[in-house]
Amino acid sequence: IICHEPTFYNHADDLGPLEKDEVQQAKQRYIRENGLVVFRFHDHWHRMRPDGIVTGFVELLGWKDSRVENEQVLFKLEATTLGELAALLQTKLKATAVRVVGDPKTPVSNVALSLGAAGSAVHVLLLQRNDVDVLVCGEPREWETVEYVRDAAAQGRHKSLIVLGHVPSEEAGMDYCARWLSGFVKEVPVKFIPCGDPFSAF
């Protein structure tokens, strides 16, 4: 199994904190009893140029021709609204819990991507740019990135945020990873297994 995120509930896959936890023990037992090998393919895939996760996302959305020249994560789209863009992303990514910060009727066309959980420092650097109307991110800290966007909007700045969730933001990139691997791994079949959005909408 080649996965993108940790298997054991923390960034470093450190088994120590939950060593006696029954959930972690059951997962370890399942892996052992089924002779599985789990390989985390995270940093290298993000360090590809272009970033492998971003490439899969862009391919799924059909945004390749909209990428700003010499930029990896900036896109100039045809004019739309924040709400329409969020709805498009929700449909394409099969996300159940997309959230927005800003008026859904706000016109947007200059989009920055920050997939996964890059952190508020990265988010704010993108939002500070004059050529970014809306940041599309995977997983923000609500008391950092979200409040920055709320304050910027309250000051009359043309800024908004779409929160996809971590899994929906990166899953297309791992689908692309499976196709990339199958281009040179010929000894065994390579199959993408979707994780799916872990959240339910009510």
Residue pairs with C-beta under 8 A, 6 or more apart in sequence:
1 36
1 37
1 38
1 39
2 39
2 41
2 177
2 181
3 38
3 39
3 40
3 41
4 40
4 41
4 42
4 45
4 53
4 170
4 173
4 174
4 177
5 40
5 42
5 166
6 12
6 13
6 40
7 13
7 27
7 31
7 38
7 40
8 14
8 15
8 18
8 24
8 27
9 18
9 24
10 17
13 40
15 24
15 28
18 24
30 36
31 38
41 177
45 51
45 52
45 53
45 173
45 177
46 52
46 53
46 116
48 55
49 72
50 72
51 72
51 73
51 173
52 173
52 176
52 177
52 180
53 115
53 116
53 170
53 172
53 173
53 174
54 72
54 73
54 113
54 115
54 173
55 173
55 176
56 172
56 173
56 174
56 175
56 176
56 177
57 113
57 115
57 169
57 170
57 172
57 173
58 64
58 67
58 75
59 172
59 176
60 92
60 93
60 172
60 175
61 88
61 89
61 92
63 75
63 77
66 75
66 76
66 77
67 74
67 75
68 74
68 75
68 76
68 131
73 112
73 113
73 114
73 126
74 110
74 111
74 112
74 113
74 129
74 131
74 132
75 110
75 111
75 112
75 113
76 109
76 110
76 111
77 85
77 108
77 109
77 110
77 111
78 109
79 107
79 108
79 109
80 88
80 107
80 108
80 109
81 104
81 105
81 106
81 107
81 108
82 100
82 102
82 103
82 104
82 105
82 106
82 107
82 108
82 134
82 160
82 162
83 100
83 104
83 105
85 108
85 111
85 134
85 136
85 162
86 98
86 100
86 104
86 162
89 95
89 98
89 136
89 162
89 164
90 96
90 98
93 164
93 168
93 169
93 171
93 172
94 168
94 196
94 197
95 164
95 165
95 168
95 197
96 197
96 199
96 200
96 201
97 165
97 197
97 199
97 200
97 201
98 162
98 163
98 164
98 165
98 168
99 162
99 163
100 160
100 161
100 162
100 163
101 146
101 149
101 150
101 153
101 160
101 161
101 163
102 134
102 149
102 153
102 159
102 160
102 161
103 160
106 133
106 158
106 160
107 133
108 133
108 134
108 160
109 133
110 131
110 132
110 133
110 134
111 132
111 133
111 134
111 135
111 136
112 126
112 127
112 129
112 132
112 134
112 135
112 136
113 135
113 136
113 137
114 122
114 123
114 126
114 135
114 136
114 137
114 138
115 136
115 137
115 138
115 164
115 169
115 170
115 173
116 138
116 139
116 166
116 169
116 170
117 138
117 139
117 140
117 166
118 137
118 138
119 141
120 140
120 141
120 144
120 145
120 148
123 135
123 137
123 140
123 144
123 145
123 148
124 145
124 148
126 132
126 135
127 135
127 145
127 148
127 149
127 152
127 159
132 159
133 158
133 159
133 160
134 159
134 160
134 161
134 162
135 145
135 149
135 159
135 160
135 161
135 162
136 162
136 164
136 169
137 145
137 161
137 162
137 163
137 164
137 169
138 163
138 164
138 165
138 166
138 168
138 169
138 170
139 163
139 165
139 166
139 169
140 146
140 161
140 163
145 161
146 161
146 163
149 159
149 160
149 161
152 159
153 159
153 160
165 197
165 198
165 199
167 195
167 196
167 197
167 198
168 197
171 194
171 195
171 196
174 192
175 192
175 194
177 192
178 190
178 191
178 192
179 192
181 190
182 189
182 190
